[in-house]
Amino acid sequence: MGRMHTHRHGKSHSIRPAILRVPSWITQSPKEIEELVVKYTKDGLTPSQIGIKLRDQHAIPLIKPITKKGIGEILEENGLKTEMPEDLENIVNKAVGLQKHLKVNRGDYRNVRSLELLEAKVHRLSVYYKRIGRIPKTWKYKAVVAQLE
């Protein structure tokens, strides 16, 4: 959902492997990789940070072809899944930061618009997560509630 409200394309990012097969240089077993994911989660890393750490430090481009499961599935099996999805939590935290900024700087109209766009993303994403059952149907984003969390 990165560039929803802009006309820029955003080509600057890493590219996933085109072919989903186990690379020949992987020496770890699927069980060892699952243990790494659980260890990093207990250390406080988010699923996206775990993926980056496995890519950069252990040369594992993708977990799914090796373990036949994604990071989220591994965390769910081990009872470590968070109650709110990572992307929704990041957007809510960003909106809270903007609200704090706007309390101090009331004339910052550009950030008022940014906050409106962020809240639109929160609502759109929450509808999706409610539909698939990832968050409760009664969950509702409110600016005041977000600041308390």
N, C-alpha and C positions, 0 to 999 in steps of 0.2 A: 504494500500500500504506500510505498515511499513517495512517489511523485504524482499524486492524484490531482492536486490543485495547482499545477504549474505546467508550462508548455515545454520545459526542458526534458530532454530524453534521459540523461543520466547514464552514460555508457561506461563510467569509471567504476568498475567492480570486478571481482574475481569471477571466473567462469567455471561452472561445474563441469566435471568430466562428461564427455559426450556419450561414452559407452559405459553402461552400468555393469561392469564385471569386476571381479576381484583382481587387483593389481598383483603382478608377479613378485614385487618386492615386499609384500606384507608377510611378516614372520609370525605375528601374533595370532592366536586362535580366537574365534568369536567369543569364547568365554572370557578370555583375558581383556578383550576390548570392552565387553560389558562391565567388567570389574573396574576398568579405567573410568568409564562413564559414571558409575556409581560413586567412585572415589572423588572425582572432580565435583560431582553434585554435592557431596557431603562437605567439600571444601568451600562451597558457596558460589560456584560458577553457574551461570545460566546455560540452558541448552545451546544457544548460539555460541557462547564463549567456549563451551566444551568442544563443539565442532571445529572451531578455529584452532583450539589448542591441539586437538588430535591431528588436524591438517598440518600445522606448522612444526610441532615438536615430534610427532610420531609418524609422519608421512602417510597418514590414512586419509585419502581424499573424501571418501564417503563411507559411512558405517553400514548403510542398508544392504549393499551387495554382499558384504562379508557376514553380517550377523542375521540377515533377513528381517531385521527390525530397525526402526528409526530410534533416535535418542528418546523421543517422547514415550514410545512403547516400552523401552528398557526402564525408564524412570517409573512408568505406571506399574510394571511388574514388581518393582522393588519398593513400591509405596512412597516414592519420593516426588511425585508429580505435584506441582503447585496448584493452588485453588484457582488462580487467575492466569490465563495464558501470558506468556512473556511479552508479546507484541502489544497486547492491550494494556498491560501494566506499564510498559515504557511510554505509551502515548498518554496515559492518565498522569503519570509522573511529570511528563513534559508540560501538560496543561496546568498542573498544580504550580509548577515553577513560573509559568507565564502569569498565572493569577496573582502570585506573590509579587511579581515584578509590576503588574498593573496597579496593585494597591499603593505602591510607592510612586509610580510614574503614571498618573492618571491621564496625561495628555499624549501618551504614546499610542496613537491611533493605528499605526502599522501593526503593532502587536495585538491590538484588539481584534483586528481582522485575522491575524494568525491564530489567536485563541478560538475564534469562531470556526475556522477551518479544522483545527485540531479536534474540537468537540464534535464536529460533523464526522470525522474519522472514527472517534470513539463510539458514537451512536451506530454508525454503519457496521463496525466490527463487532459490537455487542449484539446486534441483531443476528449476525452470522453465528456467533458462539452460542447464543441462546437456541438457535435452530438446531445446531448439531449436538446440543446438550453439554457443552464444555463449561458453561457457567449457568447458574440457576436462572429460571425464567423470571424471577422476581428482581434480579439484579438491575439496578438503574444508576446511571451516572448523573450525579449532581455536583455542581461546582463546590458546594459547601462540604458535602460528604467526602469528596476526593481529597480535600485538604486535611481531613481528620485521619485518613488512612496512612 
